[in-house]
């Protein structure tokens, strides 16, 4: 058995998903861990070590999800003044496109950040259904054959476009809607798409917009939906009632997904001066002064989500500087410039960490207290999407399409 163990709760969270599937942003646990022993490839380039490469029309920075022999990707195509939002099914074995389902179409293109796309949220798979989300531009639920089950549009106004991925927990579909006004977290009925509740952000932030994917945890037998937003990270119960909140003053445009380990939530405060907070997840009300374990501003990411394993925390700053810290007290074990500019989140497999930078390079180093680089690999295409591990292969989405690396 691998020494890199995960809390049992995460296995029960996704019990309906096959163990070798990749059902959501950052994998089965939502924390960037590959379950079990997985010998991913170590060496490749655009000519060697590639099983297949599939070019795609359009542009999107969502990661694929995988179930059985299918990969699902959200995508956005701009043509003749129209914006088409779609989901694509691709064969894992061959890379062949199996079907494309067009879901939404717009004539007037909303403004987005130059680094964003119109299809940045990663889909979610649950019990035979695929949930694909395009922020306020639309949300849809489909079967594995592409059959439409329902569509929904939420009324809010994002700034710089959308980025938060959907999360399914039990019968809820959780969607962050932190726009310019009335920021909130929505919970939809996953079977029908109807709104079950809407949790308004209990804050008075100067800049309301953020793009953070929620994380669901269990604290002393109780469910908590951890949802970072501008100025605060919030914890809600299953019915949308606020349990606690923690303040990081003037934090906004929060992107990194929160990570949970040993009763501690790890949250980055976003722009302009990102701070990583380690917060005890117990408590009620405003826990800002009572539940902070440690914090740091050194090398903290604005975009990439962190990894926690064996009481070590790894993070990649936007400029490619990687740090390894003691997850329990924040002590720095090492800090090295590893990559170029980074947006993708870290991936852990078999004691190794995979980091993709925006230039298309993937750096592999050991998950240990001393820095040890194993390999550097270059596809030569721009890459902001987070890497995916599936059945011993690495799936990398670039600006031009998607690559399967390895067996």
C-alpha positions in Angstrom: 0.0 0.0 0.0 1.2 3.5 -0.8 2.5 5.5 2.1 0.7 8.5 0.7 -2.6 8.0 2.5 -5.8 10.0 2.2 -8.6 10.6 4.7 -11.2 7.8 4.4 -13.9 10.5 4.2 -12.9 11.3 0.6 -13.4 7.8 -0.5 -16.9 7.8 1.0 -17.6 11.1 -0.7 -17.2 9.6 -4.1 -18.2 6.0 -3.5 -20.4 6.0 -6.6 -17.3 6.7 -8.8 -15.0 3.9 -9.9 -11.6 4.0 -8.2 -9.7 4.6 -11.4 -11.9 7.3 -12.7 -11.2 11.0 -12.7 -14.6 12.6 -12.1 -13.9 16.2 -11.3 -11.4 19.1 -11.0 -8.3 17.7 -9.3 -9.4 14.1 -9.3 -11.4 11.7 -7.2 -10.6 13.5 -3.9 -10.6 17.0 -5.4 -7.2 17.5 -3.9 -4.9 16.5 -6.7 -4.1 13.0 -5.5 -4.0 10.0 -7.7 -5.5 7.1 -5.7 -3.2 4.0 -5.2 0.0 3.2 -7.0 0.1 4.9 -10.4 3.3 4.7 -12.5 2.8 7.8 -14.7 5.3 8.5 -17.5 8.4 10.4 -16.7 9.8 11.2 -20.1 8.1 12.6 -23.2 8.1 15.4 -25.8 5.9 16.3 -28.8 7.4 13.4 -30.8 8.1 10.7 -28.2 6.0 9.1 -25.5 2.7 10.3 -27.0 -0.1 7.7 -27.3 -2.3 10.1 -29.2 -2.9 13.8 -29.8 -6.3 15.3 -30.7 -6.6 18.8 -32.0 -9.8 20.7 -31.1 -11.5 23.6 -32.6 -12.0 26.5 -30.2 -10.3 27.3 -26.9 -10.9 26.3 -23.3 -8.9 25.9 -20.1 -11.0 23.3 -18.4 -9.4 19.9 -17.6 -10.9 16.7 -18.9 -12.8 14.2 -16.7 -12.7 10.5 -17.4 -15.1 7.6 -16.9 -14.6 4.2 -18.5 -13.4 4.8 -22.0 -14.7 8.3 -22.2 -13.1 11.7 -21.7 -15.4 14.7 -21.4 -14.3 18.2 -22.1 -16.1 21.5 -22.1 -15.2 23.8 -25.0 -15.9 27.2 -26.5 -15.9 28.1 -30.2 -16.0 31.7 -31.5 -16.9 31.9 -35.2 -18.6 34.5 -37.3 -19.5 36.6 -34.3 -21.1 33.7 -32.5 -20.0 32.0 -29.3 -20.9 28.3 -29.1 -20.5 26.4 -25.8 -20.3 22.7 -26.0 -19.2 19.4 -24.4 -17.1 16.8 -26.2 -16.7 13.1 -25.7 -13.4 11.6 -26.7 -12.3 7.9 -26.7 -9.5 7.4 -24.1 -8.1 4.5 -26.1 -7.9 6.1 -29.5 -8.3 9.9 -29.0 -11.2 9.9 -31.5 -14.0 12.4 -31.0 -17.1 10.3 -30.3 -19.7 13.1 -30.1 -20.1 16.8 -29.6 -23.1 18.4 -27.9 -23.8 22.1 -28.5 -25.4 23.5 -25.4 -25.5 27.3 -25.5 -25.0 30.0 -28.2 -24.5 33.8 -27.9 -24.2 36.6 -30.4 -22.8 39.2 -28.0 -19.5 38.0 -26.4 -19.1 39.0 -22.8 -15.8 40.4 -21.7 -13.3 38.0 -20.0 -9.8 38.3 -18.8 -7.1 37.7 -21.4 -5.9 34.6 -19.6 -9.4 33.2 -19.2 -11.6 31.3 -21.6 -15.3 30.9 -22.1 -15.0 27.2 -20.9 -12.7 27.2 -18.0 -14.7 25.3 -15.3 -14.0 21.5 -15.4 -17.1 19.2 -15.6 -18.2 16.8 -12.9 -19.3 13.2 -13.2 -21.8 11.6 -10.8 -24.0 8.5 -11.1 -24.3 8.3 -14.9 -24.6 12.1 -15.3 -22.1 14.7 -16.6 -22.5 18.2 -15.3 -21.0 21.0 -17.4 -20.8 24.6 -16.2 -20.1 27.8 -18.1 -20.8 30.3 -15.2 -23.7 32.6 -15.9 -23.6 31.5 -19.6 -25.3 28.2 -18.7 -25.2 24.9 -16.8 -26.3 21.6 -18.2 -26.7 17.9 -17.2 -26.2 15.1 -19.7 -26.1 11.4 -19.9 -22.9 9.5 -21.0 -24.3 9.2 -24.5 -24.7 13.0 -24.8 -28.5 13.0 -24.2 -29.6 16.3 -22.5 -31.2 15.9 -19.1 -31.6 19.6 -18.2 -30.3 23.1 -18.7 -30.2 26.1 -16.4 -28.9 29.6 -16.4 -28.0 31.5 -13.2 -28.6 35.3 -13.1 -25.4 36.9 -11.9 -22.6 39.1 -13.4 -19.1 37.7 -13.2 -16.0 39.9 -13.7 -13.4 38.6 -16.1 -15.5 35.6 -17.0 -16.0 32.4 -15.0 -13.6 29.8 -13.6 -15.1 27.9 -10.6 -15.8 24.3 -11.4 -19.1 22.6 -10.3 -19.2 20.1 -7.4 -21.8 17.4 -6.7 -22.4 16.2 -3.2 -25.3 13.9 -2.5 -28.3 15.5 -4.3 -26.7 19.0 -4.5 -24.9 20.6 -7.4 -22.8 23.4 -5.9 -21.9 26.5 -8.0 -19.9 29.5 -6.9 -21.4 32.8 -8.2 -19.1 35.5 -6.9 -19.8 38.3 -9.4 -19.7 42.1 -9.2 -23.0 42.2 -7.2 -24.9 39.8 -4.9 -22.1 37.2 -4.5 -23.3 33.8 -3.4 -23.0 30.1 -3.5 -25.9 28.3 -5.3 -27.1 24.7 -4.6 -29.1 23.2 -7.4 -31.0 19.9 -7.4 -28.7 17.7 -9.4 -31.7 15.7 -10.9 -33.7 18.7 -12.2 -31.4 21.8 -12.2 -33.8 23.8 -10.0 -32.4 26.0 -7.3 -32.6 24.5 -3.8 -30.9 27.3 -1.9 -28.7 30.4 -2.3 -26.2 31.4 0.4 -25.4 35.1 0.2 -21.9 36.0 1.2 -21.8 37.6 4.7 -19.2 40.2 3.8 -18.8 43.7 2.5 -15.9 43.3 0.2 -14.7 46.1 -2.0 -14.2 43.7 -4.9 -16.8 40.9 -4.8 -15.6 38.7 -7.6 -13.8 35.4 -7.1 -13.6 32.1 -9.0 -13.1 29.4 -6.4 -14.3 25.8 -6.5 -15.9 24.6 -3.2 -14.5 21.6 -1.2 -16.8 19.4 0.9 -15.4 18.0 4.1 -16.5 16.3 7.3 -15.7 17.9 10.7 -16.6 15.8 13.7 -19.3 14.0 11.8 -20.9 17.1 10.3 -20.7 18.1 6.7 -19.1 21.4 5.8 -19.1 23.0 2.4 -15.9 25.1 2.3 -16.3 28.0 -0.1 -13.7 30.8 -0.4 -14.8 34.2 -1.7 -13.7 37.8 -1.6 -12.5 38.8 1.9 -13.7 35.6 3.6 -13.7 31.8 3.3 -17.1 30.4 4.4 -18.2 27.1 5.7 -21.9 26.1 5.1 -23.9 23.2 6.2 -25.9 20.9 3.8 -28.9 23.3 3.9 -26.8 26.4 3.1 -26.6 27.8 6.6 -23.4 29.5 7.4 -21.4 27.6 10.1 -18.3 29.9 10.2 -16.3 32.4 8.3 -12.6 33.5 8.3 -11.5 36.9 7.1 -8.5 37.6 4.9 -8.8 41.4 4.4 -8.9 42.8 0.8 -8.5 39.3 -0.7 -10.4 39.0 -4.0 -10.3 37.1 -7.3 -9.7 33.9 -5.3 -8.9 30.9 -7.5 -7.0 28.1 -5.7 -9.3 25.3 -4.5 -9.1 24.8 -0.7 -7.4 21.6 0.6 -8.2 19.8 3.8 -6.0 17.6 5.9 -5.6 16.8 9.7 -8.5 19.1 10.6 -7.0 22.1 8.8 -8.2 24.0 5.8 -5.6 25.5 3.5 -6.8 28.6 1.6 -5.1 31.2 -0.5 -6.5 34.7 -0.3 -6.1 35.5 -4.0 -5.1 39.0 -5.3 -3.4 41.4 -4.9 -1.1 40.1 -2.1 -1.9 36.4 -1.7 -1.6 34.9 1.7 -1.9 31.2 2.5 -3.9 30.5 5.6 -4.0 27.3 7.6 -7.3 27.3 9.5 -8.7 24.8 12.0 -12.1 23.8 10.5 -13.9 23.6 13.9 -15.8 26.5 15.4 -18.8 28.7 14.9 -19.3 32.3 13.8 -16.3 34.5 13.0 -13.3 32.4 13.7 -10.7 34.8 12.3 -9.0 35.4 15.6 -9.4 32.0 17.2 -8.7 29.4 14.5 -5.7 30.5 12.5 -2.9 27.9 12.8 -0.3 29.7 10.7 -0.1 31.9 7.6 2.6 32.9 5.1 3.0 35.3 2.2 6.2 33.7 0.7 5.7 32.1 -2.6 1.9 31.9 -2.3 -0.1 31.1 -5.6 -2.9 33.3 -7.0 -4.1 30.5 -9.3 -2.6 27.1 -8.6 -4.1 24.9 -5.9 -1.7 23.4 -3.3 -1.0 19.8 -2.4 -0.8 18.3 1.2 0.7 14.9 1.8 2.5 13.3 4.8 2.3 16.6 6.7 4.1 18.4 3.9 2.5 21.2 1.8 3.6 22.0 -1.7 2.7 25.1 -3.7 3.6 26.7 -6.9 3.6 30.5 -7.1 2.5 32.2 -10.3 6.1 32.9 -11.2 7.1 29.2 -11.1 8.7 29.2 -7.6 7.8 26.0 -5.8 7.8 25.7 -2.0 7.7 22.8 0.4 6.4 23.6 3.9 5.6 21.8 7.1 1.8 21.6 6.8 1.3 21.7 10.6 3.4 24.9 11.4 4.3 26.6 8.1 8.1 26.0 8.4 9.7 26.2 5.0 11.7 23.1 4.0 12.7 24.3 0.6 11.9 27.0 -2.0 13.1 26.7 -5.6 12.5 28.3 -9.0 11.3 25.3 -10.9 9.1 26.4 -13.8 8.0 29.4 -15.8 4.6 31.2 -15.2 2.1 28.8 -13.6 -1.7 28.6 -13.5 -2.3 24.8 -13.4 -2.7 23.0 -10.1 -0.2 20.4 -8.8 -0.7 16.6 -9.2 0.6 13.9 -6.9 1.2 10.3 -8.1 3.3 7.6 -6.5 5.4 10.0 -4.4 6.0 12.4 -7.4 4.6 15.8 -8.1 3.7 17.0 -11.6 3.7 20.7 -12.3 2.7 22.1 -15.7 3.7 25.7 -16.6 2.1 28.0 -19.2 4.8 27.3 -21.8 3.8 23.7 -22.1 6.6 22.2 -19.9 5.9 19.6 -17.2 8.3 19.4 -14.3 8.4 16.2 -12.1 9.9 16.3 -8.6 9.8 14.2 -5.5 7.3 14.8 -2.8 9.9 15.1 0.0 11.6 17.6 2.3 14.6 18.0 0.0 14.1 19.3 -3.5 14.9 16.7 -6.2 13.9 17.2 -9.8 13.3 14.0 -11.7 12.5 15.2 -15.2 11.5 18.1 -17.4 9.3 17.5 -20.5 8.1 20.0 -23.2 5.2 19.9 -25.5 5.8 23.3 -26.9 2.2 24.5 -26.6 0.6 27.0 -24.2 -1.0 25.2 -21.3 -3.1 26.6 -18.4 -5.3 23.5 -17.7 -4.4 21.3 -14.8 -3.1 17.8 -15.6 -5.1 14.6 -15.3 -3.9 11.1 -14.4 -6.0 8.1 -15.7 -5.1 4.4 -16.1 -1.4 5.0 -16.0 -1.5 7.8 -18.6 -1.2 11.6 -18.3 -3.7 13.8 -20.0 -2.6 17.3 -20.9 -4.9 19.9 -22.4 -3.1 22.6 -24.4 -4.2 25.6 -26.4 -4.5 23.5 -29.5 -6.1 20.3 -28.1 -5.4 17.4 -25.8 -2.5 14.9 -25.5 -2.4 11.4 -24.0 1.1 10.7 -22.6 2.2 7.2 -21.7 0.7 3.7 -22.1 
